[in-house]
Protein backbone atom coordinates (compact mmCIF):
# COMPACT_ATOMS: atom_id res chain seq x y z
CA UNK A 1 0.00 0.00 0.00
CA UNK A 2 1.50 3.38 -0.93
CA UNK A 3 2.80 5.40 1.98
CA UNK A 4 1.03 8.77 2.00
CA UNK A 5 3.18 10.32 4.74
CA UNK A 6 5.34 13.32 3.93
CA UNK A 7 8.96 12.25 3.58
CA UNK A 8 11.19 15.09 4.73
CA UNK A 9 13.83 16.01 2.19
CA UNK A 10 12.24 14.05 -0.65
CA UNK A 11 10.68 17.10 -2.31
CA UNK A 12 7.17 15.64 -1.98
CA UNK A 13 4.54 18.31 -1.51
CA UNK A 14 2.33 17.33 1.42
CA UNK A 15 -1.39 16.83 0.82
CA UNK A 16 -1.10 17.35 -3.01
CA UNK A 17 -1.75 14.62 -5.54
CA UNK A 18 -1.60 14.55 -9.31
CA UNK A 19 -4.41 13.57 -11.60
CA UNK A 20 -2.78 10.41 -12.94
CA UNK A 21 -0.51 9.39 -10.05
CA UNK A 22 -1.14 8.14 -6.55
CA UNK A 23 1.43 10.66 -5.27
CA UNK A 24 2.54 13.75 -7.17
CA UNK A 25 6.23 14.45 -6.52
CA UNK A 26 8.25 17.37 -7.80
CA UNK A 27 11.79 16.72 -8.83
CA UNK A 28 13.04 19.10 -6.11
CA UNK A 29 15.13 21.10 -8.56
CA UNK A 30 12.67 23.62 -10.07
CA UNK A 31 9.16 24.83 -9.41
CA UNK A 32 6.35 24.08 -11.85
CA UNK A 33 6.02 26.61 -14.64
CA UNK A 34 3.95 29.61 -13.72
CA UNK A 35 0.48 29.39 -15.29
CA UNK A 36 -0.41 32.03 -17.81
CA UNK A 37 -3.77 32.63 -16.23
CA UNK A 38 -5.43 31.60 -13.06
CA UNK A 39 -4.27 28.23 -11.84
CA UNK A 40 -6.67 25.35 -11.41
CA UNK A 41 -8.48 25.43 -8.13
CA UNK A 42 -6.32 23.84 -5.44
CA UNK A 43 -7.74 20.51 -4.51
CA UNK A 44 -8.90 20.23 -0.96
CA UNK A 45 -6.47 18.14 1.02
CA UNK A 46 -9.26 16.05 2.50
CA UNK A 47 -10.85 15.12 -0.83
CA UNK A 48 -10.84 11.52 -1.86
CA UNK A 49 -8.41 10.46 -4.60
CA UNK A 50 -9.82 11.23 -8.06
CA UNK A 51 -12.75 13.23 -6.63
CA UNK A 52 -11.65 16.84 -6.91
CA UNK A 53 -15.11 18.22 -6.45
CA UNK A 54 -15.99 16.42 -3.23
CA UNK A 55 -14.58 17.81 -0.05
CA UNK A 56 -15.39 17.63 3.61
CA UNK A 57 -17.05 20.78 4.91
CA UNK A 58 -14.61 23.21 6.43
CA UNK A 59 -14.33 26.88 7.15
CA UNK A 60 -13.53 28.99 4.15
CA UNK A 61 -9.92 30.14 3.97
CA UNK A 62 -9.22 33.79 3.28
CA UNK A 63 -9.04 34.47 -0.44
CA UNK A 64 -5.51 34.64 -1.75
CA UNK A 65 -4.30 36.04 -5.05
CA UNK A 66 -2.31 34.03 -7.56
CA UNK A 67 0.67 36.31 -7.08
CA UNK A 68 0.56 35.68 -3.34
CA UNK A 69 0.74 31.91 -3.77
CA UNK A 70 3.48 32.20 -6.37
CA UNK A 71 5.50 34.51 -4.10
CA UNK A 72 5.07 32.10 -1.17
CA UNK A 73 6.50 29.27 -3.24
CA UNK A 74 9.47 31.32 -4.43
CA UNK A 75 10.19 32.80 -1.00
CA UNK A 76 8.18 31.15 1.78
CA UNK A 77 10.08 33.07 4.43
CA UNK A 78 13.37 32.67 6.27
CA UNK A 79 13.75 29.16 7.66
CA UNK A 80 10.75 27.69 5.77
CA UNK A 81 11.29 24.90 3.19
CA UNK A 82 10.51 25.45 -0.48
CA UNK A 83 7.09 24.19 -1.44
CA UNK A 84 5.80 24.28 2.17
CA UNK A 85 2.13 25.16 2.56
CA UNK A 86 1.48 28.84 3.09
CA UNK A 87 0.45 30.08 6.50
CA UNK A 88 -3.08 29.00 7.22
CA UNK A 89 -2.89 26.02 4.85
CA UNK A 90 -0.78 23.75 7.05
CA UNK A 91 -1.98 21.10 9.47
CA UNK A 92 -4.97 22.32 11.40
CA UNK A 93 -6.48 24.39 8.60
CA UNK A 94 -6.94 28.12 8.62
CA UNK A 95 -7.76 28.06 12.33
CA UNK A 96 -4.83 25.79 13.28
CA UNK A 97 -1.36 26.62 14.50
CA UNK A 98 -0.36 28.06 11.12
CA UNK A 99 -3.27 30.47 10.94
CA UNK A 100 -1.25 33.09 12.80
CA UNK A 101 1.02 33.42 9.82
CA UNK A 102 4.81 33.44 9.68
CA UNK A 103 6.54 34.08 12.99
CA UNK A 104 9.72 36.10 12.48
CA UNK A 105 12.82 33.95 12.87
CA UNK A 106 14.42 36.43 15.23
CA UNK A 107 11.55 36.19 17.71
CA UNK A 108 11.53 32.38 17.55
CA UNK A 109 15.27 32.18 18.09
CA UNK A 110 14.97 34.53 21.05
CA UNK A 111 12.31 32.34 22.63
CA UNK A 112 14.51 29.28 22.09
CA UNK A 113 17.46 31.01 23.72
CA UNK A 114 15.38 32.11 26.67
CA UNK A 115 13.99 28.60 27.09
CA UNK A 116 17.45 27.01 26.93
CA UNK A 117 18.77 29.54 29.43
CA UNK A 118 15.92 28.86 31.82
CA UNK A 119 16.46 25.11 31.60
CA UNK A 120 20.20 25.50 32.20
CA UNK A 121 19.60 27.78 35.18
CA UNK A 122 17.12 25.30 36.65
CA UNK A 123 19.58 22.44 36.18
CA UNK A 124 22.41 24.37 37.86
CA UNK A 125 20.17 25.28 40.78
CA UNK A 126 19.05 21.66 41.06
CA UNK A 127 22.63 20.38 41.06
CA UNK A 128 23.62 22.94 43.69
CA UNK A 129 20.72 22.04 45.99
CA UNK A 130 21.36 18.30 45.51
CA UNK A 131 25.04 18.86 46.22
CA UNK A 132 24.21 20.56 49.52
CA UNK A 133 22.55 17.37 50.75
CA UNK A 134 25.70 15.28 50.19
CA UNK A 135 28.49 17.85 50.01
CA UNK A 136 30.69 15.93 52.45
CA UNK A 137 30.64 12.78 50.32
CA UNK A 138 31.49 14.81 47.21
CA UNK A 139 34.34 16.48 49.06
CA UNK A 140 35.70 13.11 50.17
CA UNK A 141 35.68 11.85 46.58
CA UNK A 142 37.49 14.96 45.33
CA UNK A 143 40.12 14.62 48.07
CA UNK A 144 41.03 11.23 46.63
CA UNK A 145 42.07 12.76 43.30
CA UNK A 146 45.77 13.26 42.51
CA UNK A 147 47.35 16.35 44.02
CA UNK A 148 47.31 19.30 41.64
CA UNK A 149 45.64 22.52 40.57
CA UNK A 150 42.39 20.90 39.44
CA UNK A 151 41.92 19.19 42.81
CA UNK A 152 42.68 22.41 44.71
CA UNK A 153 40.16 24.40 42.66
CA UNK A 154 37.43 21.79 43.13
CA UNK A 155 38.00 21.66 46.88
CA UNK A 156 37.88 25.47 47.06
CA UNK A 157 34.57 25.51 45.19
CA UNK A 158 33.14 22.77 47.40
CA UNK A 159 34.10 24.39 50.70
CA UNK A 160 31.17 26.91 50.77
CA UNK A 161 28.75 24.07 49.96
CA UNK A 162 30.10 21.94 52.80
CA UNK A 163 29.87 24.84 55.25
CA UNK A 164 26.38 25.86 54.11
CA UNK A 165 25.10 22.27 54.10
CA UNK A 166 26.38 21.77 57.63
CA UNK A 167 24.91 25.06 58.86
CA UNK A 168 21.50 24.21 57.42
CA UNK A 169 21.86 20.59 58.60
CA UNK A 170 21.12 19.39 55.07
CA UNK A 171 23.69 16.64 55.45
CA UNK A 172 21.69 14.95 58.22
CA UNK A 173 19.51 12.83 55.87
CA UNK A 174 22.58 11.44 54.07
CA UNK A 175 24.29 10.68 57.38
CA UNK A 176 21.15 8.97 58.70
CA UNK A 177 20.86 6.87 55.54
CA UNK A 178 24.53 5.85 55.69
CA UNK A 179 24.14 4.91 59.34
CA UNK A 180 21.04 2.83 58.56
CA UNK A 181 22.91 1.03 55.76
CA UNK A 182 25.97 0.51 57.94
CA UNK A 183 28.11 2.92 55.93
CA UNK A 184 28.43 5.58 58.57
CA UNK A 185 31.72 6.28 60.30
CA UNK A 186 31.64 4.58 63.70
CA UNK A 187 33.88 5.32 66.64
CA UNK A 188 37.47 4.25 66.01
CA UNK A 189 39.60 1.96 68.13
CA UNK A 190 43.13 2.72 69.29
CA UNK A 191 46.31 0.79 68.67
CA UNK A 192 46.45 0.10 72.40
CA UNK A 193 43.44 -2.18 71.97
CA UNK A 194 45.44 -4.38 69.60
CA UNK A 195 47.29 -6.02 72.42
CA UNK A 196 49.93 -8.70 72.21
CA UNK A 197 48.38 -11.98 73.25
CA UNK A 198 49.84 -14.16 75.95
CA UNK A 199 49.45 -16.99 73.48
CA UNK A 200 50.32 -15.84 69.94
CA UNK A 201 47.85 -16.42 67.14
CA UNK A 202 50.41 -18.46 65.24
CA UNK A 203 51.12 -21.33 65.32
CA UNK A 204 48.00 -23.21 66.26
CA UNK A 205 46.02 -26.14 64.95
CA UNK A 206 43.36 -25.16 62.42
CA UNK A 207 40.20 -27.28 62.48
CA UNK A 208 36.72 -27.03 61.05
CA UNK A 209 35.38 -26.09 64.49
CA UNK A 210 38.14 -23.53 65.02
CA UNK A 211 38.88 -22.22 61.53
CA UNK A 212 41.49 -19.70 60.50
CA UNK A 213 40.07 -16.18 60.49
CA UNK A 214 41.36 -14.48 57.34
CA UNK A 215 40.99 -10.75 56.72
CA UNK A 216 41.42 -9.64 53.06
CA UNK A 217 42.14 -5.97 52.31
CA UNK A 218 43.17 -3.78 49.39
CA UNK A 219 42.19 -1.35 46.68
CA UNK A 220 40.20 -1.94 43.49
CA UNK A 221 42.58 -4.75 42.49
CA UNK A 222 41.43 -6.61 45.60
CA UNK A 223 37.82 -6.54 44.45
CA UNK A 224 38.26 -9.53 42.11
CA UNK A 225 41.31 -11.05 43.76
CA UNK A 226 39.72 -10.74 47.18
CA UNK A 227 36.40 -12.26 46.21
CA UNK A 228 38.22 -15.16 44.52
CA UNK A 229 40.34 -15.71 47.62
CA UNK A 230 37.30 -15.47 49.87
CA UNK A 231 35.46 -18.11 47.83
CA UNK A 232 38.42 -20.48 47.58
CA UNK A 233 39.19 -20.11 51.29
CA UNK A 234 35.61 -20.78 52.37
CA UNK A 235 35.49 -23.89 50.19
CA UNK A 236 38.22 -25.47 52.35
CA UNK A 237 35.90 -25.34 55.41
CA UNK A 238 39.01 -24.53 57.45
CA UNK A 239 39.00 -20.78 56.83
CA UNK A 240 36.50 -18.03 57.67
CA UNK A 241 37.25 -15.10 55.39
CA UNK A 242 36.19 -11.45 55.28
CA UNK A 243 36.82 -9.14 52.28
CA UNK A 244 37.30 -5.42 52.85
CA UNK A 245 38.37 -3.34 49.83
CA UNK A 246 38.12 0.36 49.00
CA UNK A 247 38.20 1.61 45.39
CA UNK A 248 40.73 4.40 44.64
CA UNK A 249 42.43 3.90 48.01
CA UNK A 250 45.95 2.93 49.00
CA UNK A 251 48.73 3.61 51.48
CA UNK A 252 50.19 6.73 49.86
CA UNK A 253 47.13 8.93 50.53
CA UNK A 254 45.92 8.53 54.15
CA UNK A 255 44.29 11.96 53.74
CA UNK A 256 41.74 10.23 51.47
CA UNK A 257 41.39 6.88 53.23
CA UNK A 258 43.22 5.98 56.44
CA UNK A 259 44.01 2.29 56.03
CA UNK A 260 46.12 1.98 59.21
CA UNK A 261 43.12 3.14 61.25
CA UNK A 262 40.84 0.85 59.28
CA UNK A 263 43.13 -2.11 59.99
CA UNK A 264 43.15 -1.32 63.72
CA UNK A 265 39.35 -1.17 63.81
CA UNK A 266 38.96 -4.49 62.02
CA UNK A 267 41.59 -6.28 64.09
CA UNK A 268 39.72 -5.30 67.24
CA UNK A 269 36.28 -6.16 65.84
CA UNK A 270 36.94 -9.15 63.54
CA UNK A 271 40.02 -10.45 65.40
CA UNK A 272 41.69 -12.10 62.38
CA UNK A 273 44.50 -14.63 62.62
CA UNK A 274 45.96 -13.51 59.32
CA UNK A 275 45.50 -10.88 56.62
CA UNK A 276 45.93 -11.06 52.84
CA UNK A 277 46.95 -7.71 51.35
CA UNK A 278 46.97 -6.18 47.86
CA UNK A 279 47.81 -2.48 47.44
CA UNK A 280 49.57 -0.33 44.87
CA UNK A 281 47.22 0.27 41.95
CA UNK A 282 46.48 3.83 43.12
CA UNK A 283 49.66 4.54 45.10
CA UNK A 284 51.85 5.66 42.19
CA UNK A 285 51.11 9.36 42.67
CA UNK A 286 52.71 12.35 44.36
CA UNK A 287 52.07 12.68 48.10
CA UNK A 288 51.83 15.50 50.58
CA UNK A 289 54.28 15.08 53.45
CA UNK A 290 54.95 17.72 56.11
CA UNK A 291 53.67 20.47 53.86
CA UNK A 292 55.72 19.39 50.84
CA UNK A 293 54.58 17.60 47.71
CA UNK A 294 56.88 14.64 47.00
CA UNK A 295 57.06 13.56 43.37
CA UNK A 296 56.26 9.89 42.83
CA UNK A 297 59.40 7.80 42.40
CA UNK A 298 61.75 10.30 44.01
CA UNK A 299 64.04 9.14 46.81
CA UNK A 300 62.03 11.07 49.40
CA UNK A 301 58.79 9.57 48.05
CA UNK A 302 60.13 6.02 48.27
CA UNK A 303 61.30 6.57 51.86
CA UNK A 304 57.92 7.91 52.96
CA UNK A 305 56.01 5.17 51.16
CA UNK A 306 58.25 2.45 52.66
CA UNK A 307 57.56 3.83 56.14
CA UNK A 308 53.81 3.72 55.51
CA UNK A 309 54.03 0.15 54.24
CA UNK A 310 56.10 -0.81 57.28
CA UNK A 311 53.57 0.81 59.61
CA UNK A 312 50.76 -1.27 58.08
CA UNK A 313 52.86 -4.43 58.50
CA UNK A 314 53.54 -3.59 62.16
CA UNK A 315 49.82 -3.34 62.88
CA UNK A 316 48.92 -6.48 60.92
CA UNK A 317 51.42 -8.68 62.78
CA UNK A 318 50.65 -7.55 66.34
CA UNK A 319 49.73 -10.43 68.65
CA UNK A 320 51.53 -13.01 66.52
CA UNK A 321 49.25 -12.52 63.53
CA UNK A 322 50.45 -13.29 60.00
CA UNK A 323 50.26 -11.13 56.85
CA UNK A 324 50.42 -12.34 53.25
CA UNK A 325 51.32 -9.41 51.03
CA UNK A 326 50.63 -10.06 47.35
CA UNK A 327 52.64 -8.09 44.85
CA UNK A 328 50.97 -6.59 41.80
CA UNK A 329 51.12 -8.39 38.45
CA UNK A 330 52.85 -7.05 35.37
CA UNK A 331 50.96 -4.15 33.79
CA UNK A 332 50.43 -3.28 30.12
CA UNK A 333 51.42 0.42 30.11
CA UNK A 334 55.24 0.78 30.29
CA UNK A 335 55.24 3.85 32.56
CA UNK A 336 52.66 2.43 34.92
CA UNK A 337 54.47 -0.91 34.88
CA UNK A 338 57.65 0.82 36.08
CA UNK A 339 55.90 2.45 39.05
CA UNK A 340 54.20 -0.84 40.01
CA UNK A 341 57.53 -2.65 39.85
CA UNK A 342 59.08 -0.01 42.14
CA UNK A 343 56.33 -0.51 44.73
CA UNK A 344 56.55 -4.31 44.50
CA UNK A 345 60.23 -4.04 45.40
CA UNK A 346 59.33 -1.88 48.41
CA UNK A 347 56.79 -4.48 49.60
CA UNK A 348 59.34 -7.26 49.26
CA UNK A 349 62.05 -5.30 51.09
CA UNK A 350 59.76 -4.30 53.97
CA UNK A 351 58.42 -7.86 54.32
CA UNK A 352 61.95 -9.06 55.02
CA UNK A 353 62.15 -6.61 57.94
CA UNK A 354 58.89 -7.76 59.56
CA UNK A 355 58.65 -11.30 60.97
CA UNK A 356 55.30 -12.87 60.14
CA UNK A 357 54.94 -11.11 56.77
CA UNK A 358 55.15 -13.16 53.57
CA UNK A 359 55.66 -11.43 50.24
CA UNK A 360 54.01 -13.28 47.33
CA UNK A 361 55.29 -12.23 43.93
CA UNK A 362 52.69 -12.43 41.15
CA UNK A 363 54.63 -10.61 38.41
CA UNK A 364 55.82 -13.73 36.57
CA UNK A 365 52.49 -15.43 37.29
CA UNK A 366 50.84 -13.05 34.80
CA UNK A 367 53.64 -12.79 32.22
CA UNK A 368 53.90 -14.91 29.08
CA UNK A 369 56.78 -17.20 28.17
CA UNK A 370 58.77 -14.15 27.02
CA UNK A 371 58.24 -12.36 30.32
CA UNK A 372 55.93 -9.77 28.72
CA UNK A 373 52.41 -8.63 29.46
CA UNK A 374 49.69 -10.78 27.93
CA UNK A 375 45.91 -10.66 28.24
CA UNK A 376 45.62 -14.38 27.57
CA UNK A 377 47.57 -17.03 29.45
CA UNK A 378 47.33 -20.83 29.40
CA UNK A 379 45.32 -22.50 32.14
CA UNK A 380 46.11 -25.83 33.79
CA UNK A 381 45.07 -27.63 30.59
CA UNK A 382 47.17 -25.39 28.36
CA UNK A 383 44.16 -23.58 26.90
CA UNK A 384 44.44 -19.78 26.52
CA UNK A 385 42.22 -17.93 29.01
CA UNK A 386 41.55 -14.20 29.33
CA UNK A 387 43.24 -13.06 32.54
CA UNK A 388 43.21 -9.26 32.33
CA UNK A 389 40.54 -6.58 31.99
CA UNK A 390 40.52 -4.25 28.94
CA UNK A 391 42.25 -1.47 30.93
CA UNK A 392 45.44 -3.54 31.13
CA UNK A 393 45.42 -3.28 34.94
CA UNK A 394 42.64 -5.20 36.64
CA UNK A 395 41.96 -8.92 36.66
CA UNK A 396 39.21 -11.01 35.13
CA UNK A 397 37.62 -13.72 37.25
CA UNK A 398 40.10 -16.23 35.84
CA UNK A 399 42.95 -13.87 36.72
CA UNK A 400 41.57 -13.34 40.22
CA UNK A 401 41.35 -17.09 40.74
CA UNK A 402 44.94 -17.55 39.59
CA UNK A 403 46.32 -14.94 42.01
CA UNK A 404 44.05 -16.14 44.83
CA UNK A 405 45.16 -19.76 44.45
CA UNK A 406 48.84 -18.76 44.63
CA UNK A 407 48.14 -16.81 47.82
CA UNK A 408 46.02 -19.56 49.37
CA UNK A 409 48.78 -22.11 48.74
CA UNK A 410 51.16 -20.04 50.90
CA UNK A 411 48.55 -19.58 53.66
CA UNK A 412 47.67 -23.28 53.83
CA UNK A 413 51.32 -24.30 53.94
CA UNK A 414 52.15 -21.76 56.66
CA UNK A 415 49.27 -22.84 58.90
CA UNK A 416 49.41 -26.55 58.12
CA UNK A 417 45.92 -26.62 56.64
CA UNK A 418 45.22 -29.78 54.65
CA UNK A 419 45.20 -28.81 50.99
CA UNK A 420 42.14 -29.77 49.01
CA UNK A 421 42.53 -32.29 46.18
N, C-alpha and C positions, 0 to 999 in steps of 0.2 A: 504494500500500500504506500503511495507516495507520501513523503513527509512534508507537511505543509507548515512546519515551523521555520521561522526566519533564521537563516544561517549567517551569523555575523562574519563580515569580510568576504562573503561570496558574491556580493553585488545584487542579490535578490531583493526586489522591492517588496516589502511586507504588504500583505493584504491585496496585492494586484495580481490579476491573472490574465492571460491572453485569450483570444477567441478560440485558437486552435490547439493550445497546449494546456496541460494540467497546471503547470507553473510557468509564468512568464518571467524570464531572467534576462536582465541586461548584461552586456558583455563587460561592464565595469570600466570601460575605457572611454566612452563618449555618451552623451545624452542622446535621446531620440531627437530626430530633426524637428525643429519648431514647426507647428502646423501653420499653414497660410492663414486660415481663418480660425474660428472657434474650435477648440478641440472637442472630441466626442465627450459626452457627459461621463464624468468619472463614475465607475461602477461602485455601487455601495459595497463596502467590505463584507457585509453580512449576507449578500445575495448568494443564492445557490449557484453552483457552476453551470454556465450556459444559460442562465436566466437573468439577463441584465436588467430586465424591467421589474422583477420582483425583489422587494427589499423589506426587511423588518421595519416596522414603524420606529422612527426616532425623531428627536428634535432637529429642526432644520438648522444647518450650519450657516453662519453668516456668509453672504454672497461674496465671492472673491473673483477678481478680474483675472483674465488670462495672463496678463503681464505680471500679476502678483505671483501666480503659481510658477511661471517660468523663472522669475527672479529668485524664488525660494529654492528652486532646483539648482540654479547656477551658484547661488550663495546663500545657503540655508542659515548662515550665522556662524560665528566663531565657535569651534568645538563641535559642531553638528556634522554628521556624515552626509555625503552627497546622496541625494535620492531619498532622504529621510522625510517622513510625512511632515507637512507644515504644522505649525502650532494649531491646536484645536482638532487635528485630524489623526492624532496618535491614539494609543490605547485609552479607552475611557470616553472617546467621543468629544464633542465640543464642550461638554461640561466636565470632562475628566481633568487629569493633572496637567495636560498640555494646553488646556483652554486659556490659561493665563498668559500664554505667549512665551516668547524667548526670554529667559532670564539672563541678564548680562553676565558674561564669564567672570568679570572682576568681582561681582557680588557673590557669586557661587564659590569662587576660590577663597574669598574672605571668610565665608561661613565655614568652609572646610578647615581653614587655618585656625579659626576660633574653636571649632569642635576638637581638633587635634590637640590644641593647647590646653583645653579644659580637661581632656582625658589624661594628658601627660601630668598635669598638675594634680589631678585626683589620684593617679597612680603613685606619684612621689609622696603625697600626703599619706596615702595608705601604707606605703613601705615604711615611712618614718614612724607612724603610729604602731605598726606591727613590730618594728625594731625596738621600740621602747619596752614592749612586753618581754623581750628576750635579749636585751642589750648585753647582759653579762655573758651569755653563751656566745654571742657574736664576737665579743671582745676576746674571749678565750680562744676562739678559732683563729682570729687574726694574730694573736700573740704567738701562735705556733708557726707562723710563716717565717721564712728566712729573714735574718736581720738585713735592713736596708731602708732606703728612702720611702719606698711604697708602703712598707709595714708601718713606719713612723707616721706617715700622713694618715693612714687608715685609723690608727689608734688615736691620733689627735682628733679626727672627725667623730670617732665613737665616744670619746670621753664625755661630751655634753649629754649625749643620749643616756649613758650609763648613770650619770649624776641625776638627770631629770627623772629617769625611770625609777631610781631608788627613792628620790624625794617624793614622788607621787605613788610609791609602792606598787608600781605596775609590774614589777618583777615577781611579786608574791605568787600569782597564779602559776607561773612557770616553775618556781621553786616548790610549790605544793605538789604539782604534777610529777616533778622529778623525784620528790620524796615518796610519793605514792607508788611510783614505778621502781623504786629502789635505786634511783640514779643520783640522789642527792648526796652531798658531801657530808659524811658522818664525822663524828669526833675522831681525831687521830690518836694512835698509840705512840708511845715513846720507845726509844731503843732500849731503855732500862727494862721494859717489859719482856724483851727478848733475852731471857736469862739463859746462862749456861746451865745445862741440866747436870744433875749429879751423875746420872747415867746417860751417856751420849746417845744420840739417835742412831748412830752407826757405830759398830755393826750390830745387827740383831736379826733374829730369824723372821722371815716374812712368810705368813701363812694366809689362807683364805679368810680366816676369822680375824686376823690382825694384818691387813694388807698394808703395803707401802703407800703412804700419802704423798702424791706427786703434784707439785704446783708448776704450771707451765705459763711462762710470761714472755712478752715481746711486743714488737710493733706489728705493722700490717703483714710482714712476712710470716709472723707466728699465727696468723689467722688460719691458713691452710695447714701449715706444718703442725701447729698446735692441735687442731681438731683431728688430724691424722694420728698424732701421738696419743691423744686422749682416747681415741677409739681403739687403737692397737693395745694400749695399756689396760684398758678396761676388759678387753677380750681375754686377757691372761687370768682374770679373777684373783690376781695377787696384788693388784695396784688400784688405788682409788685416785683418780686424776681430776684436776680442776684447771681449766684454761682461763687465762686472764690476759687479753691483749688490748692494746690501744693504738688505733691508726694514727699515723703521723707523729708518733712519740719516739722517744729514745733516751739516751743518757747524756747527750750533749746539750740538751735544752731543758733543764729542770724548771726554768721559768714558765714553760708551757705545761709540762706534766712531770711531777716529782716522783719518779720511780722509786728512789730509796725510801721515801715515806710510804709509798704504796706497798712495797715489799714488807716493811715493818708491820703495817696494819694486817696484811694477810698472814704473816707468820704467827702473829698473836691470835688471830681469829681462826684460820684454817689449820694451823700447826702442822705444816708439811714436814716430811722426813727429808725430802729432796726437791730440787727445783730444776726444771729444764728451761734454758734461756736462749733467746734469739733476738739480738739487737743489731743495729747498724744501718738499716736501709735508709733511715732519715737523719743519721748522725753526721754525715759528710757535709757539714755546713759550718760557717763561721759562728763563733760563740762569744757571748759577752762575759768577761771575767774581770772582776774588780774595776769596772768602769771602762775597760778596754775591749775592743772587738778584736778577737784573735782569728786570723785567716785560717781556714781549714787546711790542714796538712803542714802548717808551720811547726817549728820545734816547740814553741810555746803551746800551740793547740794540742799537739800530741801528748805533752806532759800533763795538761789539764784533763784531757780525755782519759788518759791512763789512770789518773787519780780517781776519777769518777767511776771508772770500771772497777778499780780495786775496792772502792767504798761499797759498791753493790755486792761484790764477792764477799767482803767482810760480813755484811749483814746476812747473806744467804747461808753462810757456813757456821753461824753462831749456834751453840748447843750441839755441835757434832753433826750438823746437817750436811748434806752433799749438794753440789751444784754441777750441772752438766751443761756446759756452755757451747752451743753449736755455732760454728763459724758460718759465714754467709757463702753461698755458692758463687761460682764464676758468673759474671754479668756480661751482657752483650755490648753495652757502650764502653769504649776503651777508657775514657776519662772516669766514668763512674766505677768501672772495674778496678782502676788504680786506687781510688779512695777506699773501696771495700776491702781490697787486699791489705791496705795499710791498717785498717781497723782490725781485720782478722789477725794480723801479726801482734797487735796490742792485746787482744783477748788471749792469745796463746802465751804471750810473755807474762801477763798478769796471772794467768792460771797457774803457772809454775811457781809463783810466789805465795799462793794461797792453798794450803793443804785442804783437801776435800773438794777441790774444783777440778773437773775434767774438761779439757778442751777437745771438741770433736770437729775435726776438719771435714768440710763437705765440698771443698773446692773441686777436687779431682772427681768426686762422686757425680758431679754434674758437667764434667768436661768429656769431650769425645776422645777417640783414640789418639788424636793429635794434640790433646791438651787444650783445645779451643772450645769456645762456647757453642752449644748446639741445642736447638729446641727439642729435637728428637734424640732419644737414647734407647739402646736395647734393654728390654726387660730380662727377667730370668730365663725366658725361652729364646732370647735373641731377637725378638720382634721389636721393631722401632715403635716407641711410645712417646707421645707429646708430654714433655716434662715442664715446659716453661710457658708462662702467659705471654700474650702478644707484646707486652711492654718490655720484655727482655729482662725483667727483674723478678716478678713473683712466680710462684709455683702453681702448676696444675694439681689436681688431686693425685695423679700418679707421682708427680714430683714431691708433693707433701708426704706421701706414703714412703717414698724412697728415703727421704731425710729422716722421717720419724722412725723407720725401722733401724737405721744406723744408730740413732740415739738410744732407742730402746735396747738394742743389743748391749751397749755399754752399761746401761742402768741395771739390766738383769744380771750381767756378769759381776758387777760391783756388789750387788746385794745378794747374790747367790739365789736368785729366783729361777726356778726351773723353766727353761726355754720351751716354748710351745713347738710342736712338730710342724 
